[in-house]
Amino acid sequence: MENQEHQEIILKGIGGSPGICIGKAYLVDKEGVDVVKKYVIREESRSAEVGRFKTAVKKARTALRRIIDTAPEELRQHTQILETHMLLLEDKMLYDRTIDVIEKERVNAEWALKKVVSLVKPIFENMSDDYLKQRAEDITHVSDRIMENLVGADQVDIGRIDKRVILVARDLSPAETSQIQLERIKGFVTNRGGRASHTSIIARTLEIPAVLGVGNATLIIKNDDIIIVDGESGIVVVNPTEQTLLETEERREQYEIQKALMARKSHLPARTKDGIRISVMGNIELPEEVVSVLDHGGDGIGLYRTEFQYLSQPDFPSEEMLFENYKDVIDVMEQRPVTIRTLDINGDKAVNYIRDSHELNPALGLRAIRYCLQKPEIFKTQLRAILRAAAFGDVRILVPMISGIEEVEQTVNLLDEAAQCLEQQGVAYKRDVPLGIMIEVPSAVVTADILAEKVDFFSIGTNDLIQYTLAIDRGNRHVAHLHQPLHPAILRMIKRTCDVGREKGIKTYMCGEMAGEPLYAPILLGLGVDELSMNPQAIPMVKNAIRSFNTGDLGDFMAAVMRMTTADEVQALVERHFGAVVSTIEPEQQEQ
């Protein structure tokens, strides 16, 4: 009988970066500093304790600057993430408050830092937006660096690993991930983290497989264990059998062949077999990611999330800073469309760190357009920057979380005011910019016919639309399985939006995660979605899927889809009809 220790074990996590790799596990010896002792310091020792904290911060800053300065070429575009960590090191939220706790409570620096982090992290963790929720990890990574200096813990030096291995760690910070050398590290697995984390974004840039959020990987996997990492499905196999290894190696080779073929064709238009051209765009969070959109064949930017510029500053960014960021993206994209989404966070909590406005249910609270309309000067600063940048390219404005016509009318009035102000100052700008709204609240779907009279396009944000329509929190593991894009209610919501758009003569786009799933492409086009936008790495696969079918043949298929009563039935139907073709590149296509 096979030894218990060497039996095949399957671990499930979150697919952070697609691809498959097989190799030996290398456990990163990073115990962390979870247990921190508290002790009271003497009155005369307070300034020395504050000095000890400042020294730890300075050492962390020096180490980060070294990593930034030596980052490999392929990661140059992501050094802004590390620059943000540099800012966080001295942000008043962490730095000043920790010093304050040391001085007022006369406690050791480690305990003061731990207390401050425990107060700050929930601000982000309670947010509904996945991207913002993951910013809690940035707080963790930065505070860990300071803490390790305070307690004298050894820090990981991933750059010195000299074996061809798969990293296994409790967590990897963006700084540590940036030190990965592609010729040595095949992929990685972490206990913590999620798809929207910066670590995940860097893994996708490096194009190495990664599975995050496994929970107990470091407890189960041992050094030199043979493991399989499938970054698409979020599966890690420990001690695979010979049969599993053979099957995985076949899948890995097939994946690499398909990826290479798709990459070769990614710059070609996404045209269905009956000649319908579909724009396939990229979603970005950082200005530097625009390069990835072009590299993967994107036709433009379908969603530029602008929150990062706010989160990475100790205070609200200036109009000039925002303008420069937007113009940088527009310049690189040349005349391709750039869709700039206006601020989509609760500014009081995430930007100014005011804690007297804590919300029990932030997903239903003062966020996105609601916050912007309550803070018109902050909103107008952004609108002015967008109108100025629009003079240099093809810009669209996208407003999040619209629930009624009044919000659209107020936004139009503020746009007019911003334009008048720029006119009076003699600053170059463009007012004739298409204005679109995110369709992510059920009331927007129900009143789409009213909203369509005031806007130029719809953009469906499926992540929030699913959350609000099905009344589930994706971050809650007890109900996450109910987050089903193919639920009949969601399909009817999309159809209603597209039908109204056609009737009113405006386009309907999609920029939620659903758009990046190749298998969903025939359903989305069958429902009437005019343009798809997704994470850049998904662009070649979705383009390939679009080329595999004829829109004229979708009638009967869509009629059958709309008769289905469960998400599972729809999934089975689309797999039966299109499962084989959307992942295949036909010979005649390869020769085009």
C-alpha positions as CSV (number, residue, x, y, z in Angstrom):
1,M,0.0,0.0,0.0
2,E,1.3,3.5,-0.9
3,N,2.8,5.4,1.9
4,Q,0.3,7.9,3.4
5,E,2.9,10.7,3.1
6,H,3.2,10.3,-0.7
7,Q,-0.5,10.0,-1.6
8,E,-1.8,12.5,-4.1
9,I,-3.4,15.5,-2.4
10,I,-5.5,18.1,-4.2
11,L,-5.6,21.7,-2.8
12,K,-8.0,24.3,-4.0
13,G,-7.2,28.0,-4.1
14,I,-7.7,31.0,-6.4
15,G,-6.3,31.1,-9.9
16,G,-4.0,34.2,-9.7
17,S,-2.2,33.8,-13.0
18,P,-3.0,31.2,-15.8
19,G,-0.7,28.5,-16.9
20,I,0.4,25.1,-15.7
21,C,3.8,24.1,-14.2
22,I,5.2,21.0,-12.7
23,G,8.2,21.0,-10.4
24,K,9.8,20.7,-6.9
25,A,8.4,22.8,-4.1
26,Y,10.7,25.3,-2.5
27,L,9.2,26.5,0.9
28,V,10.1,30.1,1.5
29,D,11.1,30.1,5.2
30,K,9.1,33.1,6.3
31,E,7.5,32.5,9.7
32,G,6.3,36.0,10.0
33,V,5.8,37.9,13.3
34,D,2.2,37.1,14.2
35,V,2.9,36.9,17.9
36,V,3.9,40.3,19.3
37,K,4.5,40.9,23.0
38,K,3.3,44.0,24.6
39,Y,5.3,45.8,27.3
40,V,5.2,49.2,28.9
41,I,8.2,51.5,28.4
42,R,9.5,54.0,30.9
43,E,8.7,57.7,30.5
44,E,12.4,58.5,29.7
45,S,12.5,55.8,27.0
46,R,9.7,57.0,24.9
47,S,11.8,59.0,22.5
48,A,14.3,56.1,22.1
49,E,11.3,53.8,21.3
50,V,10.1,56.2,18.7
51,G,13.6,56.4,17.3
52,R,13.7,52.5,17.1
53,F,10.5,52.6,15.1
54,K,11.8,55.3,12.7
55,T,15.0,53.3,12.2
56,A,12.9,50.2,11.2
57,V,10.9,52.3,8.7
58,K,14.1,53.8,7.3
59,K,15.6,50.3,6.8
60,A,12.4,49.1,5.1
61,R,12.5,52.2,2.8
62,T,16.1,51.5,1.8
63,A,15.4,47.9,1.0
64,L,12.4,48.8,-1.1
65,R,14.4,51.4,-3.0
66,R,17.1,48.8,-3.8
67,I,14.4,46.5,-5.2
68,I,12.9,49.3,-7.3
69,D,16.2,50.3,-8.7
70,T,17.2,46.7,-9.6
71,A,13.8,45.6,-11.0
72,P,14.1,43.6,-14.2
73,E,13.0,45.2,-17.4
74,E,9.7,43.2,-17.7
75,L,8.6,44.6,-14.3
76,R,9.6,48.2,-14.8
77,Q,5.9,49.0,-15.5
78,H,4.9,47.7,-12.0
79,T,7.4,49.6,-9.9
80,Q,4.7,52.1,-9.1
81,I,3.2,49.4,-6.8
82,L,6.4,49.5,-4.8
83,E,6.6,53.3,-5.0
84,T,3.1,53.2,-3.3
85,H,4.6,50.9,-0.6
86,M,7.3,53.6,-0.1
87,L,4.6,56.2,0.4
88,L,2.7,53.9,2.8
89,L,5.8,53.6,5.0
90,E,5.5,57.2,5.9
91,D,1.8,57.7,5.5
92,K,0.2,59.4,8.5
93,M,-2.3,56.5,8.7
94,L,0.5,54.1,9.7
95,Y,3.6,56.2,10.6
96,D,2.1,59.1,12.6
97,R,-0.5,57.0,14.4
98,T,2.1,54.4,15.4
99,I,4.3,57.1,16.9
100,D,1.2,58.6,18.6
101,V,0.4,55.2,20.2
102,I,4.0,54.8,21.4
103,E,4.0,58.2,23.0
104,K,0.5,58.3,24.5
105,E,0.2,54.7,25.6
106,R,3.9,54.2,26.5
107,V,4.0,50.8,24.7
108,N,6.7,49.2,22.6
109,A,6.9,49.9,18.9
110,E,5.9,46.4,17.8
111,W,2.7,46.5,19.8
112,A,1.9,50.0,18.7
113,L,2.3,49.1,15.0
114,K,0.2,46.0,15.4
115,K,-2.6,48.0,17.1
116,V,-2.6,50.6,14.3
117,V,-2.7,48.0,11.5
118,S,-5.6,46.1,13.3
119,L,-7.5,49.4,13.1
120,V,-6.6,50.4,9.5
121,K,-6.9,47.0,7.7
122,P,-10.7,46.6,8.3
123,I,-11.4,49.9,6.5
124,F,-10.3,48.2,3.3
125,E,-11.4,44.7,4.1
126,N,-15.0,45.9,4.5
127,M,-15.2,47.4,1.0
128,S,-17.3,45.6,-1.6
129,D,-14.9,46.3,-4.5
130,D,-12.5,43.3,-4.9
131,Y,-9.6,45.6,-6.0
132,L,-10.0,47.9,-3.0
133,K,-10.5,45.0,-0.6
134,Q,-7.1,43.6,-1.7
135,R,-5.4,46.9,-0.7
136,A,-5.6,45.7,2.8
137,E,-2.7,43.4,1.7
138,D,-0.6,46.4,0.9
139,I,-1.0,47.5,4.5
140,T,0.0,44.0,5.6
141,H,3.1,43.9,3.4
142,V,4.4,47.3,4.4
143,S,3.8,46.7,8.2
144,D,5.4,43.3,7.9
145,R,8.6,44.9,6.5
146,I,8.7,47.3,9.4
147,M,7.9,44.6,12.0
148,E,10.7,42.3,10.7
149,N,13.2,45.1,11.2
150,L,11.9,45.8,14.7
151,V,12.1,42.1,15.9
152,G,15.2,41.3,13.8
153,A,13.5,38.6,11.7
154,D,15.3,37.3,8.6
155,Q,13.8,38.6,5.4
156,V,13.3,36.5,2.3
157,D,15.8,36.9,-0.5
158,I,14.0,35.3,-3.4
159,G,16.6,36.8,-5.8
160,R,19.2,34.4,-4.4
161,I,17.3,31.2,-5.1
162,D,19.4,29.2,-7.5
163,K,17.2,26.2,-8.3
164,R,14.5,25.6,-10.8
165,V,11.6,25.5,-8.4
166,I,8.0,26.4,-7.5
167,L,7.8,28.8,-4.6
168,V,5.4,28.0,-1.7
169,A,4.9,30.7,0.9
170,R,2.4,31.9,3.4
171,D,2.4,35.1,1.4
172,L,4.5,37.0,-1.1
173,S,4.6,40.7,-1.2
174,P,4.8,42.6,-4.5
175,A,8.4,43.5,-3.5
176,E,9.3,39.8,-3.1
177,T,7.4,38.8,-6.3
178,S,9.4,41.5,-8.2
179,Q,12.6,39.7,-7.3
180,I,11.5,36.5,-9.1
181,Q,13.9,35.4,-11.8
182,L,12.1,33.7,-14.6
183,E,14.8,31.3,-15.4
184,R,14.6,29.8,-11.9
185,I,11.1,30.3,-10.6
186,K,8.4,28.3,-12.5
187,G,5.4,29.5,-10.5
188,F,4.2,30.0,-7.0
189,V,1.6,29.0,-4.4
190,T,0.6,31.1,-1.4
191,N,-1.7,30.6,1.6
192,R,-3.0,34.2,1.4
193,G,-3.9,36.6,-1.4
194,G,-6.5,36.9,-4.1
195,R,-6.8,37.6,-7.9
196,A,-7.0,41.3,-7.4
197,S,-3.8,41.5,-5.3
198,H,-0.8,43.3,-6.7
199,T,1.2,40.0,-6.3
200,S,-1.3,38.4,-8.6
201,I,-1.1,41.3,-11.1
202,I,2.7,40.9,-11.2
203,A,2.5,37.1,-11.6
204,R,0.3,37.7,-14.7
205,T,2.8,40.3,-16.0
206,L,5.6,37.7,-15.6
207,E,3.2,35.1,-17.2
208,I,4.0,32.5,-14.6
209,P,1.3,30.2,-13.1
210,A,0.2,31.2,-9.6
211,V,-2.4,29.9,-7.2
212,L,-3.2,32.1,-4.2
213,G,-5.4,31.9,-1.1
214,V,-4.9,28.2,-0.6
215,G,-5.0,28.6,3.1
216,N,-2.8,25.7,4.3
217,A,-0.3,25.1,1.5
218,T,2.7,25.7,3.7
219,L,1.4,23.1,6.3
220,I,0.8,20.4,3.7
221,I,3.5,20.9,1.1
222,K,7.1,20.0,2.1
223,N,10.4,21.0,0.6
224,D,11.2,19.1,-2.6
225,D,7.7,17.6,-2.9
226,I,6.7,17.3,-6.6
227,I,3.7,19.6,-7.1
228,I,1.5,20.7,-10.0
229,V,0.2,24.3,-10.1
230,D,-2.7,25.1,-12.4
231,G,-3.2,28.8,-12.3
232,E,-6.3,28.7,-14.5
233,S,-8.4,26.4,-12.3
234,G,-6.8,27.4,-9.0
235,I,-5.7,23.8,-8.3
236,V,-2.5,22.6,-6.7
237,V,-1.7,18.8,-6.8
238,V,0.8,17.6,-4.2
239,N,2.7,14.2,-4.9
240,P,0.8,13.6,-8.1
241,T,0.6,10.0,-9.4
242,E,2.3,8.9,-12.6
243,Q,-1.0,9.0,-14.4
244,T,-1.8,12.6,-13.1
245,L,1.7,13.7,-14.2
246,L,1.2,12.3,-17.7
247,E,-2.2,13.9,-18.1
248,T,-1.0,17.2,-16.7
249,E,2.1,17.3,-19.0
250,E,-0.2,16.7,-22.0
251,R,-2.5,19.6,-20.9
252,R,0.5,21.8,-20.2
253,E,2.0,21.2,-23.7
254,Q,-1.4,21.8,-25.3
255,Y,-1.9,25.0,-23.3
256,E,1.5,26.3,-24.3
257,I,0.9,25.5,-28.0
258,Q,-2.6,27.2,-27.9
259,K,-1.1,30.2,-26.0
260,A,1.6,30.6,-28.6
261,L,-0.8,30.4,-31.5
262,M,-3.3,32.8,-29.9
263,A,-0.5,35.2,-29.1
264,R,0.6,35.2,-32.7
265,K,-2.9,36.1,-33.8
266,S,-3.7,38.5,-30.9
267,H,-3.0,41.6,-33.0
268,L,-5.5,40.5,-35.6
269,P,-9.1,41.8,-35.4
270,A,-11.7,39.6,-33.5
271,R,-14.0,38.9,-36.4
272,T,-16.7,36.2,-36.3
273,K,-17.0,33.7,-39.1
274,D,-19.8,35.8,-40.7
275,G,-17.6,38.9,-40.7
276,I,-18.8,40.8,-37.6
277,R,-16.0,42.8,-36.0
278,I,-16.0,42.9,-32.2
279,S,-13.8,45.3,-30.2
280,V,-11.9,43.4,-27.4
281,M,-10.5,45.9,-24.9
282,G,-8.4,45.8,-21.7
283,N,-9.1,46.7,-18.1
284,I,-6.3,48.5,-16.3
285,E,-5.7,49.7,-12.8
286,L,-2.2,51.3,-13.2
287,P,-1.1,53.5,-16.1
288,E,1.8,51.1,-16.6
289,E,-0.5,48.3,-17.5
290,V,-1.4,49.9,-20.8
291,V,1.6,48.3,-22.3
292,S,0.2,44.8,-21.4
293,V,-3.1,45.7,-23.2
294,L,-1.2,46.5,-26.4
295,D,1.1,43.5,-26.1
296,H,-1.9,41.2,-25.8
297,G,-3.7,42.7,-28.8
298,G,-6.2,45.0,-27.1
299,D,-8.3,47.3,-29.3
300,G,-8.3,50.0,-26.5
301,I,-9.0,50.5,-22.8
302,G,-12.6,49.5,-21.9
303,L,-12.1,50.3,-18.2
304,Y,-9.4,52.5,-16.6
305,R,-9.9,52.3,-12.8
306,T,-8.7,55.5,-11.4
307,E,-8.7,54.7,-7.7
308,F,-5.1,53.8,-7.5
309,Q,-4.0,57.5,-7.9
310,Y,-6.1,58.3,-4.9
311,L,-5.0,55.4,-2.7
312,S,-1.3,55.9,-3.4
313,Q,-1.3,59.5,-2.1
314,P,-1.4,60.8,1.5
315,D,-4.0,63.3,0.3
316,F,-6.2,63.9,-2.7
317,P,-4.2,64.1,-5.9
318,S,-4.0,67.4,-7.8
319,E,-5.6,68.1,-11.1
320,E,-2.2,68.2,-12.7
321,M,-1.2,64.8,-11.3
322,L,-4.4,63.2,-12.6
323,F,-4.1,64.9,-16.0
324,E,-0.5,63.6,-16.4
325,N,-1.6,60.0,-15.5
326,Y,-4.5,60.1,-17.9
327,K,-2.4,61.7,-20.7
328,D,0.3,59.1,-20.3
329,V,-2.2,56.3,-21.0
330,I,-3.8,58.2,-23.9
331,D,-0.5,58.9,-25.5
332,V,0.6,55.2,-25.4
333,M,-2.8,54.1,-26.8
334,E,-2.5,56.7,-29.6
335,Q,-6.0,57.0,-31.2
336,R,-7.5,53.9,-29.6
337,P,-10.4,54.4,-27.2
338,V,-9.6,55.0,-23.5
339,T,-12.5,54.7,-21.1
340,I,-11.8,56.5,-17.9
341,R,-14.0,55.5,-15.0
342,T,-14.6,58.2,-12.4
343,L,-13.6,57.6,-8.7
344,D,-15.3,54.5,-7.4
345,I,-14.5,54.4,-3.7
346,N,-15.7,55.9,-0.4
347,G,-13.3,58.7,-0.3
348,D,-13.7,59.5,3.4
349,K,-12.6,56.0,4.4
350,A,-10.1,55.1,1.7
351,V,-8.6,58.4,0.9
352,N,-8.7,60.7,3.9
353,Y,-8.8,58.0,6.5
354,I,-11.6,59.7,8.5
355,R,-12.9,57.2,10.9
356,D,-16.0,58.9,12.2
357,S,-18.1,57.8,9.2
358,H,-17.8,54.0,9.6
359,E,-20.5,52.2,7.6
360,L,-22.0,48.9,8.6
361,N,-22.7,48.0,5.0
362,P,-20.3,49.9,2.7
363,A,-21.5,48.0,-0.4
364,L,-24.8,49.8,0.0
365,G,-23.3,53.0,1.3
366,L,-21.7,56.3,0.3
367,R,-19.5,55.1,-2.6
368,A,-18.7,55.8,-6.2
369,I,-21.0,58.5,-7.8
370,R,-22.8,59.0,-4.5
371,Y,-19.6,60.1,-2.8
372,C,-18.5,62.2,-5.8
373,L,-21.8,64.1,-5.9
374,Q,-21.5,64.8,-2.1
375,K,-17.9,66.1,-2.7
376,P,-18.4,68.1,-6.0
377,E,-15.0,69.9,-5.7
378,I,-13.1,66.6,-5.6
379,F,-15.3,65.3,-8.5
380,K,-14.8,68.4,-10.6
381,T,-11.0,68.2,-10.1
382,Q,-11.1,64.8,-11.7
383,L,-13.5,65.8,-14.4
384,R,-11.3,68.8,-15.4
385,A,-8.3,66.5,-15.6
386,I,-10.3,64.1,-17.8
387,L,-11.5,66.8,-20.2
388,R,-8.0,68.2,-20.5
389,A,-6.6,64.8,-21.3
390,A,-9.4,64.2,-23.8
391,A,-7.9,66.9,-26.0
392,F,-5.1,64.4,-26.8
393,G,-7.0,61.3,-27.9
394,D,-10.2,59.2,-28.0
395,V,-11.6,59.4,-24.5
396,R,-14.8,58.2,-22.9
397,I,-16.0,59.0,-19.4
398,L,-17.7,56.2,-17.4
399,V,-19.6,56.8,-14.2
400,P,-20.0,54.0,-11.7
401,M,-22.9,52.8,-9.6
402,I,-25.6,54.9,-11.2
403,S,-29.0,54.1,-9.7
404,G,-31.2,56.8,-11.1
405,I,-31.5,59.6,-13.7
406,E,-30.8,62.4,-11.1
407,E,-27.2,61.2,-10.7
408,V,-26.6,61.4,-14.4
409,E,-28.1,64.9,-14.7
410,Q,-26.0,66.2,-11.8
411,T,-22.9,64.6,-13.4
412,V,-23.6,66.4,-16.7
413,N,-24.0,69.7,-14.9
414,L,-20.7,69.2,-13.2
415,L,-19.0,68.4,-16.5
416,D,-20.4,71.6,-18.0
417,E,-19.1,73.6,-15.0
418,A,-15.7,71.9,-15.3
419,A,-15.6,72.8,-19.1
420,Q,-16.7,76.4,-18.5
421,C,-13.9,76.8,-15.9
422,L,-11.3,75.4,-18.3
423,E,-12.6,77.7,-21.0
424,Q,-12.3,80.8,-18.8
425,Q,-8.7,79.8,-17.9
426,G,-7.8,79.3,-21.6
427,V,-6.7,75.7,-20.9
428,A,-6.9,73.2,-23.8
429,Y,-9.8,70.6,-23.3
430,K,-12.5,68.7,-25.1
431,R,-16.1,68.8,-23.9
432,D,-17.6,66.6,-26.5
433,V,-16.6,63.4,-24.7
434,P,-18.9,60.3,-24.8
435,L,-20.5,59.8,-21.4
436,G,-21.4,56.3,-20.3
437,I,-22.7,54.7,-17.1
438,M,-21.9,51.5,-15.4
439,I,-24.9,49.2,-15.3
440,E,-24.3,47.4,-12.0
441,V,-27.4,48.3,-9.9
442,P,-30.7,46.5,-10.7
443,S,-32.6,49.9,-10.6
444,A,-30.3,51.0,-13.6
445,V,-31.4,47.9,-15.6
446,V,-35.1,48.5,-14.8
447,T,-34.9,52.2,-15.8
448,A,-32.4,51.7,-18.6
449,D,-34.9,53.3,-21.1
450,I,-34.9,56.5,-19.0
451,L,-31.2,56.6,-18.5
452,A,-30.5,56.0,-22.2
453,E,-31.9,59.4,-23.0
454,K,-29.1,61.1,-21.2
455,V,-26.0,59.0,-21.9
456,D,-24.0,57.8,-24.9
457,F,-23.3,54.2,-23.9
458,F,-23.9,51.6,-21.2
459,S,-21.1,49.5,-19.7
460,I,-22.2,46.4,-17.7
461,G,-20.2,45.7,-14.6
462,T,-21.0,42.1,-14.0
463,N,-19.2,41.8,-10.6
464,D,-21.4,44.2,-8.8
465,L,-24.5,43.5,-10.9
466,I,-24.3,39.8,-9.8
467,Q,-23.7,40.8,-6.2
468,Y,-26.6,43.2,-6.0
469,T,-29.0,41.1,-8.1
470,L,-28.4,37.8,-6.3
471,A,-27.9,39.5,-2.9
472,I,-24.6,37.8,-2.2
473,D,-21.2,38.9,-0.9
474,R,-18.5,37.2,-2.9
475,G,-16.1,37.8,-0.1
476,N,-18.2,35.7,2.2
477,R,-17.0,32.1,1.8
478,H,-20.4,30.7,2.9
479,V,-22.2,32.2,-0.1
480,A,-19.4,32.7,-2.7
481,H,-20.6,29.6,-4.6
482,L,-23.9,31.5,-5.4
483,H,-21.9,34.0,-7.4
484,Q,-23.1,32.7,-10.8
485,P,-22.7,34.8,-14.0
486,L,-24.9,32.4,-15.9
487,H,-27.8,32.7,-13.5
488,P,-31.0,33.2,-15.6
489,A,-31.7,36.5,-13.7
490,I,-28.3,37.9,-14.7
491,L,-28.8,36.8,-18.3
492,R,-32.1,38.6,-18.4
493,M,-30.6,41.7,-16.9
494,I,-27.9,41.8,-19.6
495,K,-30.5,41.1,-22.3
496,R,-32.8,43.9,-21.0
497,T,-29.9,46.4,-21.0
498,C,-28.8,45.4,-24.6
499,D,-32.4,45.5,-25.9
500,V,-32.9,49.0,-24.5
501,G,-29.5,50.1,-25.9
502,R,-30.4,48.9,-29.4
503,E,-33.9,50.5,-29.2
504,K,-32.4,53.9,-28.1
505,G,-29.5,53.8,-30.5
506,I,-26.6,53.5,-28.0
507,K,-24.0,50.8,-27.6
508,T,-23.8,48.4,-24.7
509,Y,-20.3,47.3,-23.5
510,M,-19.2,44.9,-20.8
511,C,-16.2,45.4,-18.5
512,G,-16.9,42.9,-15.7
513,E,-15.0,39.6,-15.2
514,M,-17.7,37.8,-17.1
515,A,-16.3,39.4,-20.3
516,G,-12.9,37.7,-19.9
517,E,-14.3,34.1,-20.0
518,P,-13.9,32.8,-23.6
519,L,-16.8,30.3,-23.2
520,Y,-19.2,33.1,-22.4
521,A,-18.4,35.0,-25.6
522,P,-21.2,33.4,-27.7
523,I,-23.8,34.0,-25.0
524,L,-22.7,37.7,-24.5
525,L,-22.7,38.4,-28.3
526,G,-26.0,36.5,-28.6
527,L,-27.5,38.7,-25.9
528,G,-26.4,41.8,-27.9
529,V,-23.2,43.1,-26.1
530,D,-21.3,45.3,-28.6
531,E,-17.9,45.3,-27.0
532,L,-16.0,43.3,-24.3
533,S,-13.3,44.5,-21.9
534,M,-11.2,42.3,-19.6
535,N,-7.8,41.8,-17.9
536,P,-5.2,42.0,-20.7
537,Q,-4.1,38.4,-20.4
538,A,-7.5,37.2,-21.4
539,I,-7.7,39.2,-24.6
540,P,-6.0,36.6,-27.0
541,M,-8.3,33.8,-25.7
542,V,-11.5,35.8,-26.0
543,K,-10.5,37.1,-29.5
544,N,-9.9,33.5,-30.6
545,A,-13.3,32.4,-29.2
546,I,-15.1,35.2,-31.1
547,R,-13.4,34.0,-34.4
548,S,-14.8,30.5,-33.8
549,F,-18.5,31.0,-34.3
550,N,-21.0,32.6,-36.7
551,T,-23.4,35.1,-35.1
552,G,-26.0,34.2,-37.6
553,D,-26.2,30.7,-36.1
554,L,-26.8,31.9,-32.5
555,G,-30.6,32.4,-32.8
556,D,-31.6,28.8,-31.8
557,F,-28.8,28.5,-29.3
558,M,-29.9,31.7,-27.5
559,A,-33.5,30.7,-27.5
560,A,-32.5,27.5,-25.7
561,V,-30.3,29.5,-23.3
562,M,-33.1,31.8,-22.3
563,R,-35.4,28.8,-21.6
564,M,-32.9,27.3,-19.1
565,T,-33.9,27.6,-15.4
566,T,-30.5,27.3,-13.7
567,A,-27.0,28.4,-14.2
568,D,-25.8,24.8,-14.3
569,E,-28.1,24.1,-17.2
570,V,-26.8,27.1,-19.1
571,Q,-23.2,26.1,-18.4
572,A,-23.9,22.6,-19.7
573,L,-25.5,23.9,-22.8
574,V,-22.7,26.3,-23.7
575,E,-20.1,23.7,-23.1
576,R,-21.9,21.2,-25.3
577,H,-22.2,23.7,-28.2
578,F,-19.0,25.7,-27.9
579,G,-16.7,24.0,-25.4
580,A,-14.5,22.4,-28.1
581,V,-14.4,25.2,-30.6
582,V,-13.6,28.2,-28.5
583,S,-10.3,26.8,-27.3
584,T,-9.2,25.6,-30.7
585,I,-7.4,27.5,-33.4
586,E,-8.4,26.3,-36.9
587,P,-5.6,25.7,-39.5
588,E,-7.0,28.3,-41.9
589,Q,-6.9,30.9,-39.2
590,Q,-3.3,30.2,-38.4
591,E,-2.4,31.1,-42.0
592,Q,-4.2,34.5,-42.0
